[in-house]
């Protein structure tokens, strides 16, 4: 009898141990549309020939993720922008763009409005990784070229900015920052795992995150992340606003993420980034030699599901 009691007690501990583990992954439903609302604010401090310059960029957007089909390997999704807004405060002026703005002279806002009517298709696995995304670049190319009432050089400049921020790799990296957060197996409270994401929105970075499962409460799982940001291809120039530039930057990103335990979809998330280094403008007709600009970027992003 004692042996049976011991065996039962041991079994209870084993069951209890397994129950404490959480399976953290996406568990989305076919036909359901999931939301991501983001608000981000970035301050870019630069030193140009000894002159301090500050740029403030505020971006707000709403995206819908419609699950069209569910398979063992991935979710087939149709994503669309509900609306987008951008506010840039420069030393001499302020610029505002919005998909809801009706100004026939504002090319970028007109393009943002057209993007709302252009859904994109992608595949995402249960760990939140985008495994496939359609040819975004050709979509945006067609949209920009349709505005032939604007000069070609203006359209090409806007197209370059658009692809930097909303190209296929840029969109994938932006989404995965908040979805590619899950471990490969069930974890206990306090468990840690690693994740690497490529970010290519204007400045190409690798984001190496260490995530920690902090436990659950009221049907939500809490995950925190400590990330290291490093610019990649630091010897490669990228065209930005008509100039060839390269970046040598590094920094940190701390995140707090609350996900729904049933669906795995993020309900709330906040991130803070601090990046320091320099950008280098390649010599050109206006600049006789390479110009190095020390810079610091501080940004905060808040994300909700509604």
PyMOL commands that set and color helices and strands:
alter all, ss='L'
color gray80, all
select helices_A, chain A and resi 2-19+107-116+136-145+152-166+168-179
alter helices_A, ss='H'
color red, helices_A
select strands_A, chain A and resi 33-48+51-70+75-89+94-98+120-124+130-133+192-200+204-217+220-231+238-240+243-260+266-281+291-304
alter strands_A, ss='S'
color yellow, strands_A
deselect
rebuild
show_as cartoon
